[in-house]
Amino acid sequence: MASAALAFACGGSKARGPVAVSTALPPANPQAVVKMVQGVTAAKDPQSRDRAIQLLREAIVIDPNLWEARYDLGIVLANGGDLAGAEDSLAVAAKTNRDAQDVALALAQVRQRRGEHKAAADTMGDFVETHPNAVDVRTLYVASLRAAGQVEKAIAQAREVLVRKPGDASALAELALCHLARGEKDTASLLAKQALDSNPHSAVAERATGLIALAGGDDAIAFQAFLKATQEDPRDTSARLNMGGVLLHAGAYVKAGEQFRAILQVSPEDNDAALGLAAALRGEGGPTRIEEARQILDKILERNPHNVGALFNLGVLYADVLKRPADARPLFKRFLAEAASDHPSRTDAEHYMAAIEAPTGGGATSSPGAVPTPGAAAAPGPSTATPPPGPAKKPGGKS
């Protein structure tokens, strides 16, 4: 998932995008606005993040209807990795001003980063129903629908974007990924090329090109496309995640780890990047790296006890590397209870369970069907998350 380097509330202006129904709000409390501006100013200095959060919360206490302050607080929290807190703040901002396109985008992006694709799609679906010309929101809506498995609906929404904004590179790239999800690689390739022809500097189009190449087994072309995506938009952590995945499968564990660590620096709760880093550390080997991998997987499960990738990888770590089958068994059992019936690691988990429970001793043994490459069975899959909007803008008072 992409990291949030989102924009602060704009000074004294309405939220961008068409507005179907105006939101009647009382005039902003001047003291609250001063606190908010001070908070946003403090947020520009990474060393003053805690102070920024304090000031923005003080602004909200003074004026609970100051939706810009709640929005700005959500941005600061998201950029610091507190996605749960960011979602709470942005959700209230969205309820306070239902016409703010920036708020709807930010809330959906945070929900995407938390893996809540259906919730993200629902947020944007409600917004575009009352704001049909909000193209940016609708484009992100396409990505969330696709991630939630609603590919046909995503295609319909992508076409709605292109009706309103013909030749839009982001919409074409998202449409390409929808067709890729349907297994239509030729159509996906043509759409990705059309997206790059429309905008040669589109990071989203480059990322789509890389994902299509990856699906075709051409890791070299995929890597180059992901590299271009990160060059065009350094905030596009999803492209970096895909680069790490290519390096991981190539056995370049140290280089892969560098990509995953770079993502975690800006998005500490990115579970896919954490899974990738754990797999890379396992590949490097050695007691220190193995222990770090174990701690990373433990932290993922603390945040999300149902993360099947972490359950499987930690089980493999205990069974194969640490030779602690008794600790591996409950993890594989939970994985088998949680994972989808067609999960690619299900067969391996069943083999591990059979080996652990065998009457010959229940010792740790590699699964007969497992791929021996560290982390290969449950390394993070290709990321198709949509990158966040541009850099922060000048803050201001309530509309």
C-alpha positions in Angstrom: 0.0 0.0 0.0 1.1 3.7 -0.8 2.2 6.0 2.0 0.3 9.2 2.8 2.2 12.4 2.2 -1.1 14.2 2.0 -2.1 17.8 1.6 -3.1 20.1 4.4 -6.4 22.0 4.3 -6.2 25.0 1.9 -6.4 28.5 3.3 -9.8 30.0 3.3 -11.1 28.1 0.4 -13.8 25.5 -0.3 -12.6 22.0 -0.9 -11.6 21.3 -4.5 -14.1 19.6 -6.8 -17.8 20.1 -7.5 -20.2 20.4 -4.6 -23.7 19.0 -4.8 -25.0 20.2 -1.5 -23.3 22.9 0.6 -22.5 22.2 4.2 -23.8 24.9 6.6 -21.2 25.5 9.3 -20.9 28.3 11.8 -18.1 30.7 11.5 -14.7 29.4 12.7 -13.5 30.3 16.2 -10.5 32.6 15.5 -8.5 31.1 18.4 -9.0 27.6 17.0 -7.8 28.8 13.6 -4.7 30.2 15.1 -4.0 26.9 16.9 -4.6 25.0 13.7 -2.2 27.2 11.7 0.5 26.8 14.4 -0.1 23.0 14.3 0.4 22.8 10.5 3.5 25.0 10.7 4.9 22.7 13.4 4.1 19.6 11.3 6.5 20.8 8.6 9.4 20.0 11.1 9.6 16.2 11.8 11.0 17.0 15.2 7.9 19.0 16.1 5.4 16.3 15.2 4.2 15.8 18.7 3.8 19.5 19.2 1.8 19.7 16.0 -0.6 17.0 17.1 -1.1 18.7 20.4 -1.9 22.1 18.8 -4.3 20.6 16.3 -6.1 18.7 19.1 -6.3 22.0 21.1 -7.9 23.6 18.0 -10.5 20.9 17.8 -11.3 21.2 21.5 -11.9 25.0 21.0 -14.0 24.5 17.9 -15.2 20.9 17.3 -16.7 22.0 13.9 -13.3 23.1 12.5 -13.2 20.2 10.1 -9.9 21.5 8.6 -8.2 20.9 11.9 -9.5 17.3 12.1 -8.3 16.8 8.5 -4.9 18.2 9.2 -4.6 16.1 12.4 -5.5 13.0 10.3 -2.8 13.9 7.8 -0.1 14.3 10.5 -1.1 11.1 12.2 -1.2 9.2 8.9 2.3 10.5 7.9 3.5 9.3 11.3 2.1 5.8 10.8 -0.9 6.1 13.3 -3.4 4.9 10.8 -6.1 4.1 13.3 -6.0 7.6 14.8 -5.9 9.1 11.4 -8.9 7.2 10.3 -10.9 8.4 13.3 -10.0 12.0 12.8 -10.7 12.0 9.1 -14.0 10.2 9.5 -15.2 13.0 11.8 -14.0 15.6 9.3 -15.8 13.8 6.5 -19.1 13.8 8.5 -18.6 17.5 9.4 -18.1 18.6 5.8 -19.5 16.1 3.4 -18.5 18.2 0.4 -14.7 18.2 1.0 -13.1 16.2 -1.8 -9.6 16.2 -0.1 -11.1 14.7 3.1 -12.9 12.0 1.2 -9.6 11.1 -0.7 -7.5 11.1 2.5 -10.0 9.0 4.4 -10.2 6.4 1.6 -6.4 6.3 1.3 -5.9 5.7 5.0 -8.5 2.9 4.8 -6.7 1.4 1.8 -3.4 1.5 3.7 -5.1 -0.4 6.6 -6.3 -3.0 4.1 -9.9 -1.9 4.5 -10.6 -1.9 0.7 -14.4 -2.4 1.0 -14.7 0.4 3.5 -12.6 2.7 1.3 -14.7 1.9 -1.7 -17.9 2.5 0.3 -16.6 5.9 1.4 -15.9 7.0 -2.2 -19.0 5.4 -3.6 -21.1 7.6 -1.3 -19.1 10.7 -2.3 -19.3 10.3 -6.0 -23.0 9.6 -5.9 -23.5 13.2 -4.7 -20.4 14.6 -6.4 -20.5 12.9 -9.8 -17.8 15.1 -11.3 -15.2 14.5 -8.5 -12.8 12.8 -10.9 -9.9 12.3 -8.4 -12.2 10.5 -5.9 -13.7 8.4 -8.6 -10.3 7.3 -9.9 -9.3 6.2 -6.5 -12.7 4.5 -6.2 -11.7 2.3 -9.2 -8.6 1.1 -7.4 -10.5 0.3 -4.2 -13.2 -1.6 -6.0 -10.6 -3.6 -7.8 -8.8 -4.3 -4.6 -12.1 -5.4 -3.0 -12.7 -7.9 -5.8 -15.4 -5.8 -7.6 -13.7 -5.8 -10.9 -16.7 -5.3 -13.2 -17.9 -2.3 -11.1 -14.4 -0.9 -11.2 -14.3 -1.1 -15.0 -17.6 0.8 -15.1 -16.3 3.5 -12.8 -13.1 3.8 -14.8 -15.1 4.5 -17.9 -17.1 7.1 -16.0 -13.8 8.9 -15.3 -12.8 8.7 -19.0 -16.1 10.2 -20.1 -15.4 13.2 -17.9 -11.7 13.3 -18.5 -10.8 11.7 -21.8 -7.3 10.3 -22.1 -6.6 10.6 -18.3 -3.4 8.5 -17.7 -4.4 7.5 -14.2 -7.8 6.3 -15.2 -6.4 4.4 -18.2 -3.8 2.7 -16.0 -6.4 1.7 -13.4 -8.6 0.3 -16.3 -5.5 -1.6 -17.5 -5.2 -3.2 -14.0 -8.8 -4.1 -14.0 -8.4 -6.0 -17.3 -5.3 -7.6 -15.9 -7.3 -8.8 -13.0 -9.7 -10.4 -15.5 -6.7 -12.2 -17.1 -6.9 -10.0 -20.3 -3.2 -9.3 -20.5 -3.2 -8.0 -24.1 -6.0 -5.5 -23.4 -4.2 -4.5 -20.2 -1.0 -3.9 -22.1 -2.7 -1.7 -24.8 -4.3 0.4 -22.1 -1.1 0.8 -20.1 0.7 1.9 -23.3 -2.1 4.4 -24.0 -1.7 5.7 -20.5 2.0 6.3 -21.0 1.4 7.9 -24.4 -1.1 10.2 -22.7 1.4 11.1 -19.9 5.0 9.7 -20.2 5.6 10.9 -16.6 2.7 9.1 -15.0 4.0 7.0 -12.1 0.6 5.2 -12.0 1.0 4.2 -15.7 4.6 3.0 -15.1 3.4 0.9 -12.1 0.7 -0.6 -14.2 3.2 -1.4 -16.9 5.4 -3.1 -14.3 2.5 -5.2 -12.9 1.5 -6.4 -16.4 5.2 -7.4 -17.1 5.3 -9.2 -13.8 2.2 -11.1 -14.6 3.8 -12.1 -17.9 6.9 -13.4 -16.0 9.2 -10.6 -17.3 10.9 -9.6 -14.0 13.5 -7.4 -15.7 11.0 -5.2 -17.5 8.8 -5.1 -14.4 11.7 -3.9 -12.3 12.6 -1.1 -14.7 9.0 0.1 -14.8 8.7 0.1 -11.0 12.0 2.0 -10.8 10.7 4.6 -13.2 7.5 4.9 -11.1 9.5 5.7 -8.0 11.6 8.2 -10.0 8.5 9.9 -11.2 6.9 9.9 -7.8 9.2 9.1 -4.8 6.1 8.8 -2.6 4.8 5.9 -4.6 5.7 3.2 -2.1 3.6 0.6 -3.9 6.1 0.6 -6.8 8.9 0.3 -4.2 7.1 -2.7 -2.7 6.9 -4.3 -6.1 10.7 -3.7 -6.6 11.4 -5.4 -3.3 9.2 -8.3 -4.4 11.2 -8.8 -7.6 14.5 -8.6 -5.7 13.2 -11.0 -3.1 12.3 -13.7 -5.6 15.7 -13.2 -7.3 17.4 -14.0 -4.0 18.8 -10.4 -3.6 17.8 -10.3 0.0 19.9 -7.4 1.2 18.7 -5.2 -1.7 15.1 -6.3 -1.2 15.4 -5.5 2.5 16.5 -1.9 1.6 13.3 -1.4 -0.4 11.1 -2.7 2.3 12.8 -0.6 5.0 12.4 2.5 3.0 8.7 1.9 2.9 8.5 1.3 6.6 10.3 4.5 7.4 7.4 6.5 6.0 4.6 4.0 6.7 5.5 2.0 9.8 2.3 0.0 9.8 2.6 -1.2 6.2 2.1 -4.9 6.7 3.1 -5.9 3.2 6.4 -4.1 3.5 6.9 -5.7 6.9 6.2 -9.2 5.5 8.6 -8.5 2.7 11.3 -7.4 5.2 10.8 -10.4 7.4 11.2 -12.7 4.3 14.3 -10.8 3.2 15.8 -11.2 6.7 15.0 -14.8 6.8 16.8 -15.1 3.4 19.9 -13.4 4.8 20.0 -15.8 7.7 22.0 -15.6 10.9 20.6 -15.4 14.5 20.3 -11.6 14.6 18.4 -11.4 11.3 16.2 -14.3 12.2 15.3 -12.8 15.5 14.5 -9.5 13.8 12.2 -11.3 11.4 10.4 -13.0 14.2 9.8 -9.7 16.0 8.5 -8.1 12.8 6.0 -10.9 12.3 4.9 -10.8 15.9 4.3 -7.0 15.6 2.1 -7.6 12.5 0.0 -10.1 14.4 -0.3 -7.7 17.3 -1.8 -5.1 14.9 -3.8 -7.7 13.0 -4.2 -11.1 14.5 -5.9 -12.3 11.3 -3.0 -11.5 8.9 -2.6 -14.8 7.1 0.7 -13.9 5.6 2.2 -13.3 9.0 0.7 -16.4 10.4 2.1 -18.6 7.7 5.6 -17.0 7.6 6.0 -17.1 11.4 4.9 -20.7 11.4 7.6 -21.5 8.8 10.1 -19.6 10.8 9.4 -21.6 13.9 9.2 -24.9 12.0 12.1 -24.7 9.6 14.5 -22.3 11.1 14.1 -22.2 14.9 13.1 -25.9 15.0 10.2 -25.2 17.4 7.3 -27.2 15.9 5.2 -26.8 19.1 5.2 -23.1 18.5 4.6 -23.5 14.8 1.5 -25.7 15.1 -1.0 -23.1 16.5 0.1 -20.6 13.8 -0.5 -23.1 11.0 -3.8 -24.1 12.6 -4.9 -20.4 12.7 -3.7 -19.9 9.1 -5.8 -22.8 7.9 -8.8 -21.5 9.7 -8.4 -17.9 8.4 -7.0 -18.3 4.8 -9.2 -18.6 1.8 -9.7 -22.1 0.4 -7.6 -21.2 -2.7 -4.8 -19.4 -0.8 -1.5 -20.3 -2.5 0.2 -21.3 0.8 -2.7 -23.5 2.0 -1.2 -26.7 0.6 2.2 -26.0 2.2 0.5 -25.2 5.6 -1.3 -28.6 5.4 2.0 -30.4 4.7 3.6 -28.6 7.7 0.8 -29.6 9.9 0.9 -33.2 8.8 4.7 -33.3 9.4 4.4 -31.8 12.8 1.6 -34.1 13.9 3.1 -37.2 12.4 3.5 -40.0 15.0 7.2 -40.3 14.1 8.0 -37.4 16.4 6.3 -34.3 15.2 9.6 -32.7 14.4 10.1 -29.6 12.3 10.6 -30.5 8.7 10.2 -28.5 5.5 6.9 -29.0 3.7 7.3 -31.3 0.7 5.3 -28.8 -1.3 7.0 -25.7 -0.1 9.2 -23.5 -2.2 12.6 -23.5 -0.5 13.3 -19.8 -1.2 12.8 -17.9 2.1 9.4 -16.2 2.2 8.5 -17.2 -1.3 5.2 -18.9 -0.4 3.9 -15.9 1.5 5.9 -12.9 0.4 3.8 -9.9 -0.3 2.1 -10.0 -3.7 2.2 -7.3 -6.3 0.9 -4.0 -4.9 -1.6 -2.0 -6.9 -2.3 0.7 -4.3 -2.9 4.2 -5.7 -0.3 6.7 -4.6 -1.3 9.7 -2.5 -1.9 13.3 -3.7 0.8 15.9 -3.9 2.8 17.8 -1.3 1.3 19.8 1.5 -0.3 23.2 0.8 -0.7 26.3 2.9 -3.3 25.7 5.7 -6.1 28.1 6.5 -9.4 28.7 8.2 -12.8 27.1 7.8 -14.7 27.6 4.6 
